Amino acid sequence: MELKNRIWMNGNLEWYAYIGDAEVFLGSREVPIPLEEGDKWTNAYGDVFEVVDSAIVHMERVEPPQRYW
């Protein structure tokens, strides 16, 4: 599947994408790789993303998931 968004990973192994004209943090370990149609995940800040029609879409913002160290 070819994505319509431009995505990249920085040196800290964090994923980013352009959604519209905005550079958006997708997450790090929580991003499912390879991305497939219908994949859905929540990053550390509570932003929910989903792959819809070969594009990454910001769905909503929820309470950030609990982190257990």
N, CA, C, O and CB atoms as a CASP TS submission, in Angstrom:
PFRMAT TS
TARGET T0000
AUTHOR 0000-0000-0000
METHOD Language model
MODEL 1
PARENT N/A
ATOM      1  N   MET     1       0.844  -1.177   0.000  1.00  0.00           N
ATOM      2  CA  MET     1       0.000   0.000   0.000  1.00  0.00           C
ATOM      3  C   MET     1       0.888   1.239   0.000  1.00  0.00           C
ATOM      4  O   MET     1       1.861   1.315   0.750  1.00  0.00           O
ATOM      5  CB  MET     1      -0.960  -0.001   1.218  1.00  0.00           C
ATOM      6  N   GLU     2       0.557   2.182  -0.824  1.00  0.00           N
ATOM      7  CA  GLU     2       1.289   3.440  -0.869  1.00  0.00           C
ATOM      8  C   GLU     2       0.498   4.507  -0.128  1.00  0.00           C
ATOM      9  O   GLU     2      -0.671   4.753  -0.426  1.00  0.00           O
ATOM     10  CB  GLU     2       1.562   3.873  -2.329  1.00  0.00           C
ATOM     11  N   LEU     3       1.158   5.139   0.847  1.00  0.00           N
ATOM     12  CA  LEU     3       0.506   6.182   1.630  1.00  0.00           C
ATOM     13  C   LEU     3       0.479   7.505   0.879  1.00  0.00           C
ATOM     14  O   LEU     3       1.382   7.799   0.097  1.00  0.00           O
ATOM     15  CB  LEU     3       1.210   6.357   2.967  1.00  0.00           C
ATOM     16  N   LYS     4      -0.548   8.293   1.117  1.00  0.00           N
ATOM     17  CA  LYS     4      -0.662   9.621   0.525  1.00  0.00           C
ATOM     18  C   LYS     4       0.107  10.656   1.345  1.00  0.00           C
ATOM     19  O   LYS     4       0.428  11.731   0.837  1.00  0.00           O
ATOM     20  CB  LYS     4      -2.132  10.027   0.410  1.00  0.00           C
ATOM     21  N   ASN     5       0.406  10.341   2.614  1.00  0.00           N
ATOM     22  CA  ASN     5       1.149  11.247   3.485  1.00  0.00           C
ATOM     23  C   ASN     5       2.642  11.009   3.325  1.00  0.00           C
ATOM     24  O   ASN     5       3.081   9.912   2.979  1.00  0.00           O
ATOM     25  CB  ASN     5       0.726  11.063   4.959  1.00  0.00           C
ATOM     26  N   ARG     6       3.402  12.043   3.581  1.00  0.00           N
ATOM     27  CA  ARG     6       4.853  11.908   3.640  1.00  0.00           C
ATOM     28  C   ARG     6       5.222  11.643   5.100  1.00  0.00           C
ATOM     29  O   ARG     6       4.911  12.454   5.972  1.00  0.00           O
ATOM     30  CB  ARG     6       5.584  13.196   3.080  1.00  0.00           C
ATOM     31  N   ILE     7       5.884  10.513   5.373  1.00  0.00           N
ATOM     32  CA  ILE     7       6.249  10.161   6.741  1.00  0.00           C
ATOM     33  C   ILE     7       7.751   9.982   6.838  1.00  0.00           C
ATOM     34  O   ILE     7       8.407   9.660   5.848  1.00  0.00           O
ATOM     35  CB  ILE     7       5.523   8.880   7.195  1.00  0.00           C
ATOM     36  N   TRP     8       8.302  10.191   8.034  1.00  0.00           N
ATOM     37  CA  TRP     8       9.728   9.992   8.271  1.00  0.00           C
ATOM     38  C   TRP     8       9.969   9.707   9.741  1.00  0.00           C
ATOM     39  O   TRP     8       9.114   9.957  10.591  1.00  0.00           O
ATOM     40  CB  TRP     8      10.539  11.222   7.821  1.00  0.00           C
ATOM     41  N   MET     9      11.151   9.177  10.022  1.00  0.00           N
ATOM     42  CA  MET     9      11.570   8.876  11.390  1.00  0.00           C
ATOM     43  C   MET     9      12.803   9.712  11.686  1.00  0.00           C
ATOM     44  O   MET     9      13.700   9.821  10.850  1.00  0.00           O
ATOM     45  CB  MET     9      11.859   7.341  11.588  1.00  0.00           C
ATOM     46  N   ASN    10      12.850  10.310  12.889  1.00  0.00           N
ATOM     47  CA  ASN    10      14.029  11.089  13.258  1.00  0.00           C
ATOM     48  C   ASN    10      15.041  10.210  13.983  1.00  0.00           C
ATOM     49  O   ASN    10      14.836   9.003  14.109  1.00  0.00           O
ATOM     50  CB  ASN    10      13.633  12.286  14.140  1.00  0.00           C
ATOM     51  N   GLY    11      16.118  10.797  14.453  1.00  0.00           N
ATOM     52  CA  GLY    11      17.181  10.054  15.115  1.00  0.00           C
ATOM     53  C   GLY    11      16.793   9.454  16.448  1.00  0.00           C
ATOM     54  O   GLY    11      17.481   8.563  16.947  1.00  0.00           O
ATOM     55  N   ASN    12      15.699   9.925  17.039  1.00  0.00           N
ATOM     56  CA  ASN    12      15.195   9.376  18.303  1.00  0.00           C
ATOM     57  C   ASN    12      14.160   8.279  18.081  1.00  0.00           C
ATOM     58  O   ASN    12      13.471   7.874  19.017  1.00  0.00           O
ATOM     59  CB  ASN    12      14.590  10.484  19.150  1.00  0.00           C
ATOM     60  N   LEU    13      14.051   7.798  16.846  1.00  0.00           N
ATOM     61  CA  LEU    13      13.104   6.745  16.464  1.00  0.00           C
ATOM     62  C   LEU    13      11.652   7.156  16.697  1.00  0.00           C
ATOM     63  O   LEU    13      10.825   6.343  17.111  1.00  0.00           O
ATOM     64  CB  LEU    13      13.403   5.473  17.238  1.00  0.00           C
ATOM     65  N   GLU    14      11.356   8.417  16.428  1.00  0.00           N
ATOM     66  CA  GLU    14       9.997   8.954  16.516  1.00  0.00           C
ATOM     67  C   GLU    14       9.480   9.200  15.104  1.00  0.00           C
ATOM     68  O   GLU    14      10.199   9.726  14.254  1.00  0.00           O
ATOM     69  CB  GLU    14       9.959  10.270  17.363  1.00  0.00           C
ATOM     70  N   TRP    15       8.226   8.815  14.859  1.00  0.00           N
ATOM     71  CA  TRP    15       7.611   8.965  13.548  1.00  0.00           C
ATOM     72  C   TRP    15       6.860  10.287  13.444  1.00  0.00           C
ATOM     73  O   TRP    15       6.158  10.688  14.372  1.00  0.00           O
ATOM     74  CB  TRP    15       6.668   7.800  13.267  1.00  0.00           C
ATOM     75  N   TYR    16       7.014  10.963  12.299  1.00  0.00           N
ATOM     76  CA  TYR    16       6.318  12.213  11.990  1.00  0.00           C
ATOM     77  C   TYR    16       5.696  12.085  10.601  1.00  0.00           C
ATOM     78  O   TYR    16       6.117  11.259   9.792  1.00  0.00           O
ATOM     79  CB  TYR    16       7.293  13.443  12.060  1.00  0.00           C
ATOM     80  N   ALA    17       4.690  12.915  10.343  1.00  0.00           N
ATOM     81  CA  ALA    17       4.049  12.934   9.028  1.00  0.00           C
ATOM     82  C   ALA    17       3.506  14.329   8.759  1.00  0.00           C
ATOM     83  O   ALA    17       3.251  15.104   9.680  1.00  0.00           O
ATOM     84  CB  ALA    17       2.912  11.875   8.943  1.00  0.00           C
ATOM     85  N   TYR    18       3.336  14.627   7.493  1.00  0.00           N
ATOM     86  CA  TYR    18       2.594  15.820   7.107  1.00  0.00           C
ATOM     87  C   TYR    18       1.138  15.403   6.946  1.00  0.00           C
ATOM     88  O   TYR    18       0.816  14.547   6.122  1.00  0.00           O
ATOM     89  CB  TYR    18       3.165  16.466   5.781  1.00  0.00           C
ATOM     90  N   ILE    19       0.268  16.007   7.732  1.00  0.00           N
ATOM     91  CA  ILE    19      -1.169  15.824   7.592  1.00  0.00           C
ATOM     92  C   ILE    19      -1.704  17.193   7.209  1.00  0.00           C
ATOM     93  O   ILE    19      -1.758  18.107   8.032  1.00  0.00           O
ATOM     94  CB  ILE    19      -1.850  15.256   8.922  1.00  0.00           C
ATOM     95  N   GLY    20      -2.092  17.319   5.966  1.00  0.00           N
ATOM     96  CA  GLY    20      -2.407  18.638   5.417  1.00  0.00           C
ATOM     97  C   GLY    20      -1.100  19.402   5.292  1.00  0.00           C
ATOM     98  O   GLY    20      -0.149  18.902   4.692  1.00  0.00           O
ATOM     99  N   ASP    21      -1.038  20.596   5.844  1.00  0.00           N
ATOM    100  CA  ASP    21       0.193  21.391   5.821  1.00  0.00           C
ATOM    101  C   ASP    21       0.943  21.333   7.143  1.00  0.00           C
ATOM    102  O   ASP    21       1.977  21.982   7.299  1.00  0.00           O
ATOM    103  CB  ASP    21      -0.125  22.834   5.483  1.00  0.00           C
ATOM    104  N   ALA    22       0.434  20.565   8.091  1.00  0.00           N
ATOM    105  CA  ALA    22       1.024  20.521   9.434  1.00  0.00           C
ATOM    106  C   ALA    22       1.935  19.309   9.608  1.00  0.00           C
ATOM    107  O   ALA    22       1.627  18.207   9.151  1.00  0.00           O
ATOM    108  CB  ALA    22      -0.079  20.497  10.495  1.00  0.00           C
ATOM    109  N   GLU    23       3.059  19.538  10.276  1.00  0.00           N
ATOM    110  CA  GLU    23       3.955  18.451  10.653  1.00  0.00           C
ATOM    111  C   GLU    23       3.453  17.889  11.979  1.00  0.00           C
ATOM    112  O   GLU    23       3.360  18.619  12.967  1.00  0.00           O
ATOM    113  CB  GLU    23       5.453  18.941  10.762  1.00  0.00           C
ATOM    114  N   VAL    24       3.128  16.596  12.008  1.00  0.00           N
ATOM    115  CA  VAL    24       2.457  15.989  13.156  1.00  0.00           C
ATOM    116  C   VAL    24       3.284  14.828  13.704  1.00  0.00           C
ATOM    117  O   VAL    24       3.805  14.010  12.946  1.00  0.00           O
ATOM    118  CB  VAL    24       1.046  15.505  12.766  1.00  0.00           C
ATOM    119  N   PHE    25       3.396  14.768  15.041  1.00  0.00           N
ATOM    120  CA  PHE    25       4.058  13.660  15.716  1.00  0.00           C
ATOM    121  C   PHE    25       3.103  12.472  15.757  1.00  0.00           C
ATOM    122  O   PHE    25       2.020  12.565  16.334  1.00  0.00           O
ATOM    123  CB  PHE    25       4.509  14.064  17.153  1.00  0.00           C
ATOM    124  N   LEU    26       3.500  11.354  15.146  1.00  0.00           N
ATOM    125  CA  LEU    26       2.660  10.160  15.112  1.00  0.00           C
ATOM    126  C   LEU    26       2.881   9.257  16.310  1.00  0.00           C
ATOM    127  O   LEU    26       1.957   8.580  16.760  1.00  0.00           O
ATOM    128  CB  LEU    26       2.915   9.387  13.848  1.00  0.00           C
ATOM    129  N   GLY    27       4.092   9.243  16.825  1.00  0.00           N
ATOM    130  CA  GLY    27       4.412   8.374  17.945  1.00  0.00           C
ATOM    131  C   GLY    27       5.757   7.705  17.726  1.00  0.00           C
ATOM    132  O   GLY    27       6.492   8.053  16.802  1.00  0.00           O
ATOM    133  N   SER    28       6.070   6.758  18.568  1.00  0.00           N
ATOM    134  CA  SER    28       7.332   6.025  18.419  1.00  0.00           C
ATOM    135  C   SER    28       7.022   4.532  18.321  1.00  0.00           C
ATOM    136  O   SER    28       6.732   4.043  17.230  1.00  0.00           O
ATOM    137  CB  SER    28       8.304   6.317  19.616  1.00  0.00           C
ATOM    138  N   ARG    29       7.076   3.815  19.405  1.00  0.00           N
ATOM    139  CA  ARG    29       6.841   2.372  19.366  1.00  0.00           C
ATOM    140  C   ARG    29       5.397   1.995  19.074  1.00  0.00           C
ATOM    141  O   ARG    29       5.131   0.884  18.614  1.00  0.00           O
ATOM    142  CB  ARG    29       7.251   1.764  20.666  1.00  0.00           C
ATOM    143  N   GLU    30       4.469   2.897  19.332  1.00  0.00           N
ATOM    144  CA  GLU    30       3.060   2.565  19.139  1.00  0.00           C
ATOM    145  C   GLU    30       2.614   2.596  17.682  1.00  0.00           C
ATOM    146  O   GLU    30       1.517   2.131  17.373  1.00  0.00           O
ATOM    147  CB  GLU    30       2.214   3.505  19.929  1.00  0.00           C
ATOM    148  N   VAL    31       3.433   3.130  16.778  1.00  0.00           N
ATOM    149  CA  VAL    31       3.075   3.203  15.360  1.00  0.00           C
ATOM    150  C   VAL    31       3.254   1.817  14.739  1.00  0.00           C
ATOM    151  O   VAL    31       4.358   1.271  14.769  1.00  0.00           O
ATOM    152  CB  VAL    31       3.947   4.272  14.609  1.00  0.00           C
ATOM    153  N   PRO    32       2.180   1.234  14.172  1.00  0.00           N
ATOM    154  CA  PRO    32       2.298  -0.087  13.561  1.00  0.00           C
ATOM    155  C   PRO    32       3.053  -0.006  12.240  1.00  0.00           C
ATOM    156  O   PRO    32       2.670   0.739  11.339  1.00  0.00           O
ATOM    157  CB  PRO    32       0.911  -0.704  13.341  1.00  0.00           C
ATOM    158  N   ILE    33       4.116  -0.772  12.137  1.00  0.00           N
ATOM    159  CA  ILE    33       4.925  -0.775  10.910  1.00  0.00           C
ATOM    160  C   ILE    33       5.001  -2.203  10.404  1.00  0.00           C
ATOM    161  O   ILE    33       5.350  -3.086  11.188  1.00  0.00           O
ATOM    162  CB  ILE    33       6.364  -0.189  11.160  1.00  0.00           C
ATOM    163  N   PRO    34       4.699  -2.484   9.160  1.00  0.00           N
ATOM    164  CA  PRO    34       4.270  -1.546   8.115  1.00  0.00           C
ATOM    165  C   PRO    34       2.820  -1.123   8.316  1.00  0.00           C
ATOM    166  O   PRO    34       2.004  -1.869   8.857  1.00  0.00           O
ATOM    167  CB  PRO    34       4.443  -2.175   6.725  1.00  0.00           C
ATOM    168  N   LEU    35       2.523   0.094   7.866  1.00  0.00           N
ATOM    169  CA  LEU    35       1.168   0.622   7.978  1.00  0.00           C
ATOM    170  C   LEU    35       0.273  -0.046   6.948  1.00  0.00           C
ATOM    171  O   LEU    35       0.644  -0.180   5.782  1.00  0.00           O
ATOM    172  CB  LEU    35       1.156   2.156   7.797  1.00  0.00           C
ATOM    173  N   GLU    36      -0.896  -0.459   7.383  1.00  0.00           N
ATOM    174  CA  GLU    36      -1.887  -1.095   6.520  1.00  0.00           C
ATOM    175  C   GLU    36      -3.215  -0.344   6.648  1.00  0.00           C
ATOM    176  O   GLU    36      -3.441   0.365   7.629  1.00  0.00           O
ATOM    177  CB  GLU    36      -2.062  -2.604   6.886  1.00  0.00           C
ATOM    178  N   GLU    37      -4.069  -0.499   5.676  1.00  0.00           N
ATOM    179  CA  GLU    37      -5.394   0.120   5.698  1.00  0.00           C
ATOM    180  C   GLU    37      -6.145  -0.330   6.955  1.00  0.00           C
ATOM    181  O   GLU    37      -6.217  -1.523   7.249  1.00  0.00           O
ATOM    182  CB  GLU    37      -6.199  -0.247   4.413  1.00  0.00           C
ATOM    183  N   GLY    38      -6.700   0.632   7.690  1.00  0.00           N
ATOM    184  CA  GLY    38      -7.471   0.325   8.886  1.00  0.00           C
ATOM    185  C   GLY    38      -6.669   0.320  10.179  1.00  0.00           C
ATOM    186  O   GLY    38      -7.256   0.224  11.257  1.00  0.00           O
ATOM    187  N   ASP    39      -5.327   0.421  10.106  1.00  0.00           N
ATOM    188  CA  ASP    39      -4.519   0.473  11.329  1.00  0.00           C
ATOM    189  C   ASP    39      -4.902   1.707  12.136  1.00  0.00           C
ATOM    190  O   ASP    39      -5.137   2.778  11.577  1.00  0.00           O
ATOM    191  CB  ASP    39      -2.998   0.490  10.995  1.00  0.00           C
ATOM    192  N   LYS    40      -4.963   1.545  13.465  1.00  0.00           N
ATOM    193  CA  LYS    40      -5.341   2.631  14.355  1.00  0.00           C
ATOM    194  C   LYS    40      -4.450   2.575  15.583  1.00  0.00           C
ATOM    195  O   LYS    40      -4.200   1.492  16.113  1.00  0.00           O
ATOM    196  CB  LYS    40      -6.845   2.546  14.749  1.00  0.00           C
ATOM    197  N   TRP    41      -3.960   3.736  16.049  1.00  0.00           N
ATOM    198  CA  TRP    41      -3.093   3.771  17.219  1.00  0.00           C
ATOM    199  C   TRP    41      -3.234   5.103  17.931  1.00  0.00           C
ATOM    200  O   TRP    41      -3.723   6.081  17.367  1.00  0.00           O
ATOM    201  CB  TRP    41      -1.632   3.527  16.823  1.00  0.00           C
ATOM    202  N   THR    42      -2.790   5.120  19.194  1.00  0.00           N
ATOM    203  CA  THR    42      -2.801   6.313  20.034  1.00  0.00           C
ATOM    204  C   THR    42      -1.377   6.603  20.466  1.00  0.00           C
ATOM    205  O   THR    42      -0.705   5.725  21.008  1.00  0.00           O
ATOM    206  CB  THR    42      -3.736   6.135  21.269  1.00  0.00           C
ATOM    207  N   ASN    43      -0.899   7.839  20.232  1.00  0.00           N
ATOM    208  CA  ASN    43       0.469   8.170  20.636  1.00  0.00           C
ATOM    209  C   ASN    43       0.519   8.542  22.117  1.00  0.00           C
ATOM    210  O   ASN    43      -0.509   8.526  22.794  1.00  0.00           O
ATOM    211  CB  ASN    43       1.020   9.327  19.778  1.00  0.00           C
ATOM    212  N   ALA    44       1.686   8.870  22.614  1.00  0.00           N
ATOM    213  CA  ALA    44       1.902   9.146  24.037  1.00  0.00           C
ATOM    214  C   ALA    44       1.156  10.388  24.523  1.00  0.00           C
ATOM    215  O   ALA    44       0.954  10.545  25.727  1.00  0.00           O
ATOM    216  CB  ALA    44       3.379   9.312  24.305  1.00  0.00           C
ATOM    217  N   TYR    45       0.743  11.272  23.611  1.00  0.00           N
ATOM    218  CA  TYR    45       0.036  12.497  23.994  1.00  0.00           C
ATOM    219  C   TYR    45      -1.476  12.364  23.901  1.00  0.00           C
ATOM    220  O   TYR    45      -2.202  13.310  24.206  1.00  0.00           O
ATOM    221  CB  TYR    45       0.489  13.641  23.127  1.00  0.00           C
ATOM    222  N   GLY    46      -1.960  11.192  23.482  1.00  0.00           N
ATOM    223  CA  GLY    46      -3.392  10.962  23.395  1.00  0.00           C
ATOM    224  C   GLY    46      -4.003  11.255  22.037  1.00  0.00           C
ATOM    225  O   GLY    46      -5.227  11.247  21.908  1.00  0.00           O
ATOM    226  N   ASP    47      -3.191  11.514  21.020  1.00  0.00           N
ATOM    227  CA  ASP    47      -3.709  11.727  19.676  1.00  0.00           C
ATOM    228  C   ASP    47      -3.967  10.375  19.019  1.00  0.00           C
ATOM    229  O   ASP    47      -3.095   9.506  19.018  1.00  0.00           O
ATOM    230  CB  ASP    47      -2.722  12.575  18.828  1.00  0.00           C
ATOM    231  N   VAL    48      -5.173  10.195  18.458  1.00  0.00           N
ATOM    232  CA  VAL    48      -5.559   8.940  17.823  1.00  0.00           C
ATOM    233  C   VAL    48      -5.467   9.120  16.311  1.00  0.00           C
ATOM    234  O   VAL    48      -6.013  10.073  15.754  1.00  0.00           O
ATOM    235  CB  VAL    48      -7.000   8.504  18.253  1.00  0.00           C
ATOM    236  N   PHE    49      -4.774   8.199  15.659  1.00  0.00           N
ATOM    237  CA  PHE    49      -4.599   8.228  14.203  1.00  0.00           C
ATOM    238  C   PHE    49      -5.136   6.939  13.609  1.00  0.00           C
ATOM    239  O   PHE    49      -5.163   5.901  14.270  1.00  0.00           O
ATOM    240  CB  PHE    49      -3.107   8.425  13.818  1.00  0.00           C
ATOM    241  N   GLU    50      -5.566   7.014  12.349  1.00  0.00           N
ATOM    242  CA  GLU    50      -6.030   5.835  11.630  1.00  0.00           C
ATOM    243  C   GLU    50      -5.657   5.994  10.157  1.00  0.00           C
ATOM    244  O   GLU    50      -5.617   7.108   9.635  1.00  0.00           O
ATOM    245  CB  GLU    50      -7.572   5.634  11.805  1.00  0.00           C
ATOM    246  N   VAL    51      -5.386   4.870   9.494  1.00  0.00           N
ATOM    247  CA  VAL    51      -5.121   4.873   8.060  1.00  0.00           C
ATOM    248  C   VAL    51      -6.452   4.641   7.355  1.00  0.00           C
ATOM    249  O   VAL    51      -7.054   3.573   7.472  1.00  0.00           O
ATOM    250  CB  VAL    51      -4.056   3.779   7.660  1.00  0.00           C
ATOM    251  N   VAL    52      -6.908   5.673   6.609  1.00  0.00           N
ATOM    252  CA  VAL    52      -8.185   5.633   5.897  1.00  0.00           C
ATOM    253  C   VAL    52      -7.927   6.033   4.455  1.00  0.00           C
ATOM    254  O   VAL    52      -7.356   7.094   4.203  1.00  0.00           O
ATOM    255  CB  VAL    52      -9.248   6.575   6.564  1.00  0.00           C
ATOM    256  N   ASP    53      -8.333   5.210   3.512  1.00  0.00           N
ATOM    257  CA  ASP    53      -8.144   5.482   2.081  1.00  0.00           C
ATOM    258  C   ASP    53      -6.692   5.826   1.765  1.00  0.00           C
ATOM    259  O   ASP    53      -6.420   6.780   1.037  1.00  0.00           O
ATOM    260  CB  ASP    53      -9.059   6.627   1.631  1.00  0.00           C
ATOM    261  N   SER    54      -5.760   5.045   2.315  1.00  0.00           N
ATOM    262  CA  SER    54      -4.312   5.179   2.089  1.00  0.00           C
ATOM    263  C   SER    54      -3.746   6.500   2.621  1.00  0.00           C
ATOM    264  O   SER    54      -2.702   6.946   2.146  1.00  0.00           O
ATOM    265  CB  SER    54      -4.011   5.066   0.603  1.00  0.00           C
ATOM    266  N   ALA    55      -4.394   7.120   3.575  1.00  0.00           N
ATOM    267  CA  ALA    55      -3.897   8.357   4.172  1.00  0.00           C
ATOM    268  C   ALA    55      -4.003   8.258   5.691  1.00  0.00           C
ATOM    269  O   ALA    55      -4.954   7.683   6.219  1.00  0.00           O
ATOM    270  CB  ALA    55      -4.686   9.589   3.641  1.00  0.00           C
ATOM    271  N   ILE    56      -3.018   8.824   6.388  1.00  0.00           N
ATOM    272  CA  ILE    56      -3.055   8.882   7.840  1.00  0.00           C
ATOM    273  C   ILE    56      -3.938  10.062   8.233  1.00  0.00           C
ATOM    274  O   ILE    56      -3.727  11.187   7.781  1.00  0.00           O
ATOM    275  CB  ILE    56      -1.614   9.016   8.448  1.00  0.00           C
ATOM    276  N   VAL    57      -4.934   9.791   9.085  1.00  0.00           N
ATOM    277  CA  VAL    57      -5.909  10.795   9.484  1.00  0.00           C
ATOM    278  C   VAL    57      -5.883  10.930  11.005  1.00  0.00           C
ATOM    279  O   VAL    57      -5.872   9.932  11.725  1.00  0.00           O
ATOM    280  CB  VAL    57      -7.336  10.421   8.981  1.00  0.00           C
ATOM    281  N   HIS    58      -5.872  12.188  11.492  1.00  0.00           N
ATOM    282  CA  HIS    58      -5.976  12.438  12.932  1.00  0.00           C
ATOM    283  C   HIS    58      -7.446  12.356  13.286  1.00  0.00           C
ATOM    284  O   HIS    58      -8.243  13.183  12.843  1.00  0.00           O
ATOM    285  CB  HIS    58      -5.360  13.837  13.340  1.00  0.00           C
ATOM    286  N   MET    59      -7.813  11.352  14.093  1.00  0.00           N
ATOM    287  CA  MET    59      -9.214  11.095  14.396  1.00  0.00           C
ATOM    288  C   MET    59      -9.723  11.939  15.568  1.00  0.00           C
ATOM    289  O   MET    59     -10.765  12.587  15.467  1.00  0.00           O
ATOM    290  CB  MET    59      -9.411   9.627  14.700  1.00  0.00           C
ATOM    291  N   GLU    60      -8.979  11.926  16.683  1.00  0.00           N
ATOM    292  CA  GLU    60      -9.440  12.617  17.885  1.00  0.00           C
ATOM    293  C   GLU    60      -8.299  12.703  18.884  1.00  0.00           C
ATOM    294  O   GLU    60      -7.218  12.152  18.673  1.00  0.00           O
ATOM    295  CB  GLU    60     -10.659  11.894  18.511  1.00  0.00           C
ATOM    296  N   ARG    61      -8.564  13.407  19.973  1.00  0.00           N
ATOM    297  CA  ARG    61      -7.621  13.463  21.087  1.00  0.00           C
ATOM    298  C   ARG    61      -8.334  12.897  22.306  1.00  0.00           C
ATOM    299  O   ARG    61      -9.444  13.307  22.645  1.00  0.00           O
ATOM    300  CB  ARG    61      -7.106  14.934  21.349  1.00  0.00           C
ATOM    301  N   VAL    62      -7.665  11.937  22.964  1.00  0.00           N
ATOM    302  CA  VAL    62      -8.220  11.284  24.147  1.00  0.00           C
ATOM    303  C   VAL    62      -7.242  11.435  25.299  1.00  0.00           C
ATOM    304  O   VAL    62      -6.168  12.016  25.142  1.00  0.00           O
ATOM    305  CB  VAL    62      -8.522   9.784  23.872  1.00  0.00           C
ATOM    306  N   GLU    63      -7.613  10.915  26.441  1.00  0.00           N
ATOM    307  CA  GLU    63      -6.721  10.902  27.599  1.00  0.00           C
ATOM    308  C   GLU    63      -5.479  10.083  27.243  1.00  0.00           C
ATOM    309  O   GLU    63      -5.614   8.964  26.748  1.00  0.00           O
ATOM    310  CB  GLU    63      -7.441  10.316  28.866  1.00  0.00           C
ATOM    311  N   PRO    64      -4.267  10.611  27.483  1.00  0.00           N
ATOM    312  CA  PRO    64      -3.057   9.850  27.150  1.00  0.00           C
ATOM    313  C   PRO    64      -3.013   8.515  27.887  1.00  0.00           C
ATOM    314  O   PRO    64      -3.447   8.420  29.035  1.00  0.00           O
ATOM    315  CB  PRO    64      -1.807  10.669  27.484  1.00  0.00           C
ATOM    316  N   PRO    65      -2.489   7.489  27.225  1.00  0.00           N
ATOM    317  CA  PRO    65      -2.402   6.174  27.878  1.00  0.00           C
ATOM    318  C   PRO    65      -1.458   6.210  29.070  1.00  0.00           C
ATOM    319  O   PRO    65      -0.504   6.988  29.085  1.00  0.00           O
ATOM    320  CB  PRO    65      -1.936   5.108  26.879  1.00  0.00           C
ATOM    321  N   GLN    66      -1.717   5.378  30.063  1.00  0.00           N
ATOM    322  CA  GLN    66      -0.849   5.273  31.233  1.00  0.00           C
ATOM    323  C   GLN    66       0.492   4.688  30.828  1.00  0.00           C
ATOM    324  O   GLN    66       0.558   3.748  30.036  1.00  0.00           O
ATOM    325  CB  GLN    66      -1.505   4.410  32.329  1.00  0.00           C
ATOM    326  N   ARG    67       1.554   5.247  31.373  1.00  0.00           N
ATOM    327  CA  ARG    67       2.907   4.727  31.108  1.00  0.00           C
ATOM    328  C   ARG    67       3.407   4.058  32.380  1.00  0.00           C
ATOM    329  O   ARG    67       3.379   4.639  33.465  1.00  0.00           O
ATOM    330  CB  ARG    67       3.893   5.874  30.645  1.00  0.00           C
ATOM    331  N   TYR    68       3.859   2.840  32.220  1.00  0.00           N
ATOM    332  CA  TYR    68       4.401   2.079  33.337  1.00  0.00           C
ATOM    333  C   TYR    68       5.887   1.908  33.113  1.00  0.00           C
ATOM    334  O   TYR    68       6.303   1.311  32.120  1.00  0.00           O
ATOM    335  CB  TYR    68       3.696   0.702  33.488  1.00  0.00           C
ATOM    336  N   TRP    69       6.682   2.420  34.016  1.00  0.00           N
ATOM    337  CA  TRP    69       8.137   2.357  33.878  1.00  0.00           C
ATOM    338  C   TRP    69       8.631   1.175  34.562  1.00  0.00           C
ATOM    339  O   TRP    69       9.837   0.927  34.572  1.00  0.00           O
ATOM    340  CB  TRP    69       8.816   3.579  34.414  1.00  0.00           C
TER
END
